[in-house]
Amino acid sequence: MRNLIAAIDIGTSKSVCLVGEKINGSLNIVSFFQTGSTGVSHGEVRNIMKVEETIKPIIKQAEEKLGMKINEVFINASGMSIKCENKTATAVRLKPEELISQQEIDNLDNEQYESYIENGVVINVIPQSYNIDNIMGEIDPVGMLGKQITANYKILTAGKAPITLGKQIIKRLGLSCRGIFTSALASMNAILTEEEKELGAVLVDMGAGTTDIAIIKRNIVRYVSVIPFGGNAVTSDISACCNLSNRNAELLKKQFGSCNSASMEDNDTIRIPGTNGREEKNISSKFLAEIIEARIYEIFEAVDYEIKSTGLGQKLKGGMILTGGCSYLSGINYCASSKTGMECRIAYPVFPLTQTSSEEIGSPAMSTAAGLVKMGFAKMEKEGTVYPTATFLQKDNEEVPEDLFSSNENPEKEKSSGEGKAKRKKGSFFANLKKNLFGNDINNNKA
């Protein structure tokens, strides 16, 4: 069985199917396809049929490339229903004289997934610390002695409706949902360095419909949030201010978009060809940058508010890491730094890729999909198993007896054995061959 993990990133503007394989400890991307997305608004599924229609072809393409049938996938969760909440759980130990085991801690952690959330479900449980009797704030209590374990968690929840819709899509595609991770956690695991995780950093994943935020300190995720603005808001602003269709506004943003209006000359213009008999128009590069800059500053103002609300802003020495499809805008790191006061870098998946992998895998827009695969492997390895992610496709009549053209030396013996059954198939093979070549009754076809 191949050691595979498959993931589907269902996004507002694009959906991605990614399959990774672990070979000798190295993660290789063995299948990758993406397509434009419909039926998703601000990171949440709205129309099951439209999403299904867009995802189905890329799953089929991924299967054809693998030569295998994909059975199960990990998917992402995003949107405004994502919440980060504090939770405490206590367990009284039945055998306090024994050392605390990893199984005890895992059982306590897993119980939190069953927590009651009004109109919501628990997506991810993130341990913060454990109190063992009067010993407070232990990160790893395995091997300690104590009568009682009190665990402190951050639990990430989502609305029941969007999660149910996402699972229904996967089921309608003939797949099983192995697990769900929030987009912010997935992207964080794909792009942050170990040093950044230790020093403390904030991830800002700027997608089309949302901007996902995750804060980590000392290798523990401390906060997750979602802002309901992304690249589509910038496109809408350009469309409204420049009197362009959304399609042309998106093309204009991608080709000439910048967040640094101060660097633009007043007389620099962009020529937009006319269509359907309309005259061409010229748009000032500075004016375009001012439109983009205003919206991007608004997004980072919301990001700054979220960071300050945690009280961790001054403690994040690893700075801000930007990723996602909107992070390619020229000057965006300057906007982020000037608004939040943090050092910024633009990042993309950092794990090893094979030479056959598409260069697009290493782009910021692929961070969530890559992170889903990476977290899938981490979950599988923690459970000490290999998931049945995919099975080999078997073609019709693929199994042919090795002795198909051998002589029939002992027909009486073969009639009572499995080998005889296989060789009787050989006879029907020749009969069918002669029928196809010479007709139904060759004895009647005399010269």
C-alpha positions as CSV (number, residue, x, y, z in Angstrom):
1,M,0.0,0.0,0.0
2,R,1.4,3.4,-1.0
3,N,1.8,5.9,1.8
4,L,-0.5,8.6,0.5
5,I,-2.6,11.6,1.8
6,A,-5.1,13.4,-0.4
7,A,-6.6,16.8,0.3
8,I,-9.1,19.1,-1.2
9,D,-8.9,22.8,-0.6
10,I,-12.4,24.3,-1.3
11,G,-11.8,28.0,-1.8
12,T,-13.8,31.0,-2.8
13,S,-12.0,31.5,-6.2
14,K,-10.3,28.2,-6.7
15,S,-10.4,24.6,-5.5
16,V,-7.3,22.4,-5.4
17,C,-6.9,18.6,-5.2
18,L,-3.5,17.6,-3.9
19,V,-2.0,14.2,-3.3
20,G,1.2,13.7,-1.4
21,E,3.3,10.6,-0.8
22,K,5.9,9.9,1.9
23,I,9.0,8.0,0.6
24,N,11.9,7.5,3.0
25,G,10.6,10.3,5.2
26,S,10.4,12.8,2.3
27,L,7.1,14.3,1.3
28,N,6.6,14.3,-2.5
29,I,3.6,15.8,-4.3
30,V,2.5,13.2,-6.8
31,S,-0.7,14.6,-8.1
32,F,-1.9,18.2,-8.3
33,F,-4.9,19.8,-10.1
34,Q,-6.8,23.0,-9.5
35,T,-9.8,24.7,-11.0
36,G,-11.9,27.9,-10.6
37,S,-14.4,27.7,-7.9
38,T,-18.2,28.5,-7.8
39,G,-20.8,28.0,-5.2
40,V,-18.5,29.3,-2.4
41,S,-18.9,32.7,-0.7
42,H,-16.4,34.1,1.8
43,G,-14.8,30.7,2.3
44,E,-18.1,28.8,3.0
45,V,-20.0,26.4,0.8
46,R,-23.3,27.9,-0.4
47,N,-24.3,25.7,-3.4
48,I,-23.5,22.0,-3.1
49,M,-24.2,21.2,-6.8
50,K,-22.0,24.0,-8.1
51,V,-19.1,23.1,-5.9
52,E,-19.5,19.4,-6.8
53,E,-19.4,20.2,-10.5
54,T,-16.1,22.1,-10.1
55,I,-14.3,19.6,-7.9
56,K,-15.3,16.4,-9.7
57,P,-13.1,16.9,-12.8
58,I,-9.9,17.6,-10.8
59,I,-10.5,14.5,-8.6
60,K,-10.8,12.4,-11.8
61,Q,-7.6,14.0,-13.2
62,A,-5.8,13.3,-10.0
63,E,-6.9,9.6,-10.1
64,E,-5.9,9.2,-13.7
65,K,-2.4,10.6,-12.9
66,L,-2.1,8.3,-9.9
67,G,-3.6,5.3,-11.6
68,M,-5.5,4.8,-8.4
69,K,-9.0,5.4,-7.0
70,I,-9.0,8.0,-4.3
71,N,-11.1,6.8,-1.3
72,E,-10.7,9.6,1.3
73,V,-9.5,13.1,1.6
74,F,-8.8,15.9,4.2
75,I,-10.7,19.1,3.6
76,N,-10.4,22.7,5.0
77,A,-12.8,24.9,6.9
78,S,-12.9,28.6,6.7
79,G,-15.4,31.4,6.8
80,M,-16.9,33.7,9.4
81,S,-18.3,30.8,11.5
82,I,-14.8,29.9,12.6
83,K,-14.4,30.7,16.3
84,C,-11.5,30.3,18.7
85,E,-12.6,29.5,22.3
86,N,-11.0,28.6,25.6
87,K,-11.9,25.4,27.3
88,T,-10.9,23.5,30.4
89,A,-11.3,19.8,31.1
90,T,-10.5,17.8,34.2
91,A,-9.8,14.1,34.6
92,V,-9.5,12.3,38.0
93,R,-7.0,9.4,37.6
94,L,-8.1,6.0,38.7
95,K,-4.5,4.8,39.3
96,P,-2.6,7.9,40.6
97,E,0.4,5.8,41.6
98,E,1.1,5.0,38.0
99,L,2.9,7.4,35.6
100,I,0.7,9.5,33.3
101,S,0.7,7.9,29.9
102,Q,0.4,9.4,26.4
103,Q,-2.8,7.4,25.9
104,E,-4.3,9.2,28.9
105,I,-3.5,12.6,27.5
106,D,-4.7,11.6,24.0
107,N,-8.0,10.3,25.4
108,L,-8.6,13.6,27.3
109,D,-7.7,15.6,24.2
110,N,-10.0,13.5,22.0
111,E,-12.9,13.9,24.4
112,Q,-13.0,17.6,23.6
113,Y,-14.2,16.9,20.1
114,E,-17.5,15.8,21.6
115,S,-18.0,19.1,23.3
116,Y,-21.5,20.6,22.9
117,I,-21.4,23.8,20.8
118,E,-24.7,25.5,20.1
119,N,-25.2,25.5,16.4
120,G,-21.6,24.5,15.9
121,V,-19.1,21.7,15.8
122,V,-15.6,21.3,17.1
123,I,-13.1,21.2,14.3
124,N,-9.7,21.3,16.0
125,V,-8.6,20.9,19.6
126,I,-5.3,22.6,20.5
127,P,-3.8,21.8,23.9
128,Q,-2.2,24.8,25.7
129,S,-1.0,23.4,29.0
130,Y,-1.8,20.8,31.7
131,N,-2.1,21.2,35.4
132,I,-1.1,18.1,37.4
133,D,-2.5,18.5,41.0
134,N,-0.8,21.7,42.1
135,I,1.8,21.8,39.4
136,M,0.7,24.4,36.8
137,G,1.4,25.0,33.1
138,E,3.1,21.7,32.1
139,I,3.4,21.4,28.3
140,D,4.2,17.6,28.3
141,P,2.8,15.8,31.4
142,V,3.6,12.3,30.2
143,G,5.7,10.5,32.8
144,M,4.5,12.6,35.8
145,L,2.6,11.5,38.9
146,G,-0.6,13.0,40.0
147,K,-4.2,12.4,41.1
148,Q,-5.8,14.9,38.7
149,I,-5.2,16.3,35.3
150,T,-6.6,19.7,34.3
151,A,-6.1,20.5,30.7
152,N,-6.4,24.0,29.1
153,Y,-7.4,24.1,25.4
154,K,-8.1,26.4,22.5
155,I,-10.9,24.8,20.6
156,L,-11.7,25.9,17.0
157,T,-15.3,25.6,16.1
158,A,-17.4,26.2,13.0
159,G,-21.1,26.4,12.2
160,K,-22.9,23.2,11.6
161,A,-24.3,24.2,8.3
162,P,-21.1,24.9,6.3
163,I,-19.4,21.8,7.8
164,T,-22.3,19.6,6.9
165,L,-22.4,21.0,3.4
166,G,-18.7,20.4,2.9
167,K,-19.1,16.8,4.1
168,Q,-22.1,16.2,1.9
169,I,-20.1,17.3,-1.2
170,I,-17.3,14.8,-0.3
171,K,-19.9,12.1,0.1
172,R,-21.7,12.9,-3.2
173,L,-18.3,12.6,-4.9
174,G,-18.0,9.0,-3.6
175,L,-15.3,9.9,-1.1
176,S,-14.9,9.7,2.7
177,C,-13.8,12.7,4.8
178,R,-10.9,11.6,6.8
179,G,-10.5,14.9,8.7
180,I,-11.0,18.7,8.7
181,F,-8.5,21.4,9.5
182,T,-9.1,25.1,9.5
183,S,-7.4,26.9,6.6
184,A,-5.3,29.0,8.9
185,L,-3.8,25.9,10.7
186,A,-3.1,24.2,7.4
187,S,-1.3,27.2,5.9
188,M,0.7,27.7,9.1
189,N,2.0,24.1,9.0
190,A,2.9,24.4,5.3
191,I,5.0,27.6,5.5
192,L,6.3,28.6,9.0
193,T,9.8,27.7,9.9
194,E,10.6,26.0,13.3
195,E,12.3,29.2,14.5
196,E,9.2,31.3,13.7
197,K,7.0,28.9,15.6
198,E,9.3,29.0,18.6
199,L,9.8,32.8,18.6
200,G,6.2,33.6,18.0
201,A,4.6,34.7,14.7
202,V,1.3,35.6,13.1
203,L,0.2,34.0,9.9
204,V,-2.0,36.0,7.5
205,D,-3.5,33.9,4.7
206,M,-5.0,36.3,2.2
207,G,-7.5,34.4,0.0
208,A,-10.2,35.6,-2.3
209,G,-13.1,35.6,0.1
210,T,-11.4,35.7,3.5
211,T,-8.2,36.6,5.4
212,D,-7.3,33.9,7.8
213,I,-5.2,34.6,10.9
214,A,-3.3,32.3,13.2
215,I,-0.9,33.2,16.0
216,I,1.7,30.8,17.3
217,K,4.1,31.1,20.2
218,R,6.5,28.5,21.6
219,N,5.3,26.0,19.1
220,I,1.7,26.2,20.4
221,V,-1.1,27.8,18.4
222,R,-2.6,30.5,20.6
223,Y,-5.3,32.1,18.4
224,V,-7.2,31.7,15.1
225,S,-9.5,34.2,13.5
226,V,-11.1,34.9,10.1
227,I,-11.7,38.3,8.5
228,P,-14.5,38.4,5.9
229,F,-12.4,40.4,3.3
230,G,-9.9,39.2,0.8
231,G,-8.8,39.7,-2.8
232,N,-12.4,39.7,-4.1
233,A,-13.0,42.9,-2.2
234,V,-10.1,44.6,-3.9
235,T,-11.5,43.4,-7.3
236,S,-14.9,44.8,-6.5
237,D,-13.4,48.2,-5.6
238,I,-11.5,48.4,-8.9
239,S,-14.6,47.4,-10.8
240,A,-16.7,50.1,-9.1
241,C,-14.1,52.9,-9.3
242,C,-12.9,52.2,-12.8
243,N,-16.3,51.1,-14.4
244,L,-15.0,47.7,-15.4
245,S,-16.5,44.2,-15.3
246,N,-15.3,42.0,-12.4
247,R,-13.3,39.9,-14.9
248,N,-11.4,42.9,-16.3
249,A,-10.9,44.3,-12.9
250,E,-9.4,41.0,-11.7
251,L,-7.0,40.9,-14.7
252,L,-6.0,44.5,-14.1
253,K,-5.3,43.7,-10.4
254,K,-3.2,40.7,-11.2
255,Q,-1.2,42.4,-14.0
256,F,-0.7,45.9,-12.6
257,G,-1.9,45.8,-9.0
258,S,0.3,47.6,-6.4
259,C,-0.2,48.6,-2.8
260,N,2.3,51.4,-3.0
261,S,0.8,54.5,-4.6
262,A,3.6,56.7,-3.4
263,S,6.0,55.0,-5.9
264,M,3.7,55.7,-8.9
265,E,4.1,58.6,-11.2
266,D,1.1,60.8,-11.9
267,N,1.4,60.5,-15.7
268,D,1.8,56.7,-15.7
269,T,-1.3,55.1,-17.4
270,I,-2.6,51.7,-18.2
271,R,-4.4,51.2,-21.5
272,I,-7.4,49.0,-21.4
273,P,-8.6,47.9,-24.9
274,G,-12.3,48.4,-25.7
275,T,-14.6,45.5,-26.3
276,N,-17.9,45.1,-28.1
277,G,-17.5,48.4,-29.9
278,R,-16.5,50.3,-26.7
279,E,-13.7,52.8,-26.9
280,E,-10.4,51.9,-25.1
281,K,-9.8,53.7,-21.8
282,N,-6.7,54.8,-19.9
283,I,-6.5,54.4,-16.2
284,S,-3.8,56.1,-14.0
285,S,-1.5,53.6,-12.4
286,K,-1.4,55.8,-9.3
287,F,-5.2,55.9,-9.1
288,L,-5.3,52.1,-9.4
289,A,-2.7,51.7,-6.6
290,E,-4.7,54.1,-4.4
291,I,-7.8,52.0,-4.8
292,I,-6.0,48.8,-3.9
293,E,-4.0,50.4,-1.1
294,A,-7.2,51.7,0.6
295,R,-8.7,48.2,0.8
296,I,-5.5,46.5,1.8
297,Y,-4.9,49.0,4.6
298,E,-8.5,48.2,5.8
299,I,-7.7,44.5,5.9
300,F,-4.5,45.0,7.9
301,E,-6.3,47.4,10.2
302,A,-8.6,44.4,11.1
303,V,-5.6,42.1,11.3
304,D,-3.9,44.5,13.7
305,Y,-7.0,44.6,15.9
306,E,-7.1,40.8,16.1
307,I,-3.4,40.6,17.1
308,K,-3.8,43.3,19.8
309,S,-6.9,41.6,21.2
310,T,-4.7,38.6,22.2
311,G,-2.2,40.7,24.1
312,L,0.6,38.9,22.2
313,G,1.6,41.6,19.7
314,Q,4.9,42.6,21.4
315,K,5.9,39.0,22.0
316,L,5.8,37.8,18.4
317,K,9.5,38.1,17.5
318,G,9.1,36.0,14.4
319,G,7.1,38.7,12.7
320,M,4.2,38.4,10.3
321,I,4.1,35.9,7.5
322,L,1.9,36.6,4.5
323,T,0.6,33.9,2.2
324,G,-2.4,33.2,0.0
325,G,-3.4,34.3,-3.5
326,C,-3.7,38.0,-2.6
327,S,-0.2,38.2,-1.1
328,Y,1.4,38.6,-4.5
329,L,0.4,42.3,-4.8
330,S,3.4,44.5,-5.1
331,G,4.2,46.4,-1.9
332,I,1.8,44.4,0.3
333,N,4.5,43.6,2.9
334,Y,5.2,47.4,3.1
335,C,1.5,48.0,3.8
336,A,1.4,45.2,6.5
337,S,4.5,46.5,8.2
338,S,3.4,50.1,8.3
339,K,0.0,49.2,9.7
340,T,1.0,46.7,12.3
341,G,4.6,47.6,13.1
342,M,5.8,44.0,12.5
343,E,8.4,42.7,10.1
344,C,6.8,40.9,7.2
345,R,7.7,38.3,4.6
346,I,5.7,36.6,1.9
347,A,5.9,32.8,2.1
348,Y,5.0,29.6,0.3
349,P,5.1,25.9,1.1
350,V,8.6,25.0,2.3
351,F,8.7,21.2,2.3
352,P,10.6,19.3,-0.4
353,L,9.0,18.9,-3.8
354,T,9.8,16.5,-6.5
355,Q,11.2,17.6,-9.9
356,T,8.0,16.5,-11.5
357,S,5.9,18.7,-9.3
358,S,4.3,21.8,-10.8
359,E,5.9,25.1,-10.0
360,E,2.5,26.3,-8.9
361,I,2.7,24.0,-5.9
362,G,5.3,26.4,-4.5
363,S,3.2,29.5,-4.8
364,P,1.5,31.3,-1.8
365,A,-1.9,30.3,-3.2
366,M,-1.2,26.6,-2.5
367,S,-0.3,27.0,1.2
368,T,-3.7,25.7,2.5
369,A,-3.7,22.6,0.2
370,A,-0.1,21.8,1.0
371,G,-0.7,22.2,4.7
372,L,-3.7,19.8,4.6
373,V,-1.5,17.1,3.2
374,K,1.2,17.8,5.7
375,M,-1.2,17.7,8.7
376,G,-2.8,14.6,7.3
377,F,0.5,12.8,7.4
378,A,1.2,14.1,11.0
379,K,-2.2,12.7,12.1
380,M,-1.7,9.4,10.4
381,E,1.8,8.9,11.9
382,K,0.6,9.8,15.4
383,E,-2.0,7.1,15.0
384,G,0.7,4.6,13.9
385,T,-1.1,3.4,10.8
386,V,-1.4,3.9,7.0
387,Y,-4.7,5.3,5.7
388,P,-6.4,3.6,2.8
389,T,-6.2,6.9,0.9
390,A,-6.3,5.3,-2.5
391,T,-6.5,1.9,-4.1
392,F,-5.2,0.7,-7.5
393,L,-7.6,0.8,-10.4
394,Q,-8.2,-2.7,-11.8
395,K,-9.0,-2.9,-15.5
396,D,-11.5,-5.4,-17.0
397,N,-10.0,-8.8,-17.7
398,E,-6.7,-7.6,-16.3
399,E,-5.8,-11.0,-14.7
400,V,-4.8,-13.4,-17.4
401,P,-3.4,-16.8,-16.6
402,E,0.4,-17.1,-17.0
403,D,0.0,-20.5,-18.9
404,L,-2.5,-19.2,-21.4
405,F,-0.6,-20.7,-24.3
406,S,0.8,-23.8,-22.6
407,S,-0.1,-27.3,-23.7
408,N,-2.9,-29.3,-22.1
409,E,-0.9,-32.3,-20.8
410,N,-3.3,-33.7,-18.2
411,P,-6.9,-32.5,-18.9
412,E,-8.5,-35.0,-16.4
413,K,-6.4,-33.6,-13.5
414,E,-7.1,-30.0,-14.5
415,K,-10.9,-30.5,-14.6
416,S,-10.9,-30.9,-10.8
417,S,-8.5,-28.0,-10.0
418,G,-8.4,-24.3,-10.1
419,E,-5.7,-24.5,-12.8
420,G,-8.2,-26.4,-15.0
421,K,-10.7,-23.6,-14.6
422,A,-8.1,-21.1,-15.7
423,K,-7.3,-23.2,-18.8
424,R,-10.9,-23.7,-19.7
425,K,-10.9,-19.8,-20.0
426,K,-8.1,-20.3,-22.5
427,G,-10.3,-22.5,-24.7
428,S,-13.1,-19.9,-24.7
429,F,-10.5,-17.3,-25.7
430,F,-9.6,-19.3,-28.8
431,A,-13.2,-20.0,-29.6
432,N,-14.1,-16.4,-29.4
433,L,-11.0,-15.5,-31.5
434,K,-12.1,-17.9,-34.3
435,K,-15.7,-16.7,-34.1
436,N,-14.6,-13.1,-34.6
437,L,-12.2,-14.0,-37.4
438,F,-14.3,-16.6,-39.3
439,G,-17.9,-16.3,-38.3
440,N,-20.2,-18.2,-36.0
441,D,-19.8,-21.6,-37.7
442,I,-16.4,-22.2,-39.3
443,N,-17.4,-25.7,-40.3
444,N,-20.0,-24.3,-42.7
445,N,-17.5,-22.0,-44.4
446,K,-16.2,-24.4,-46.9
447,A,-14.4,-23.4,-50.0
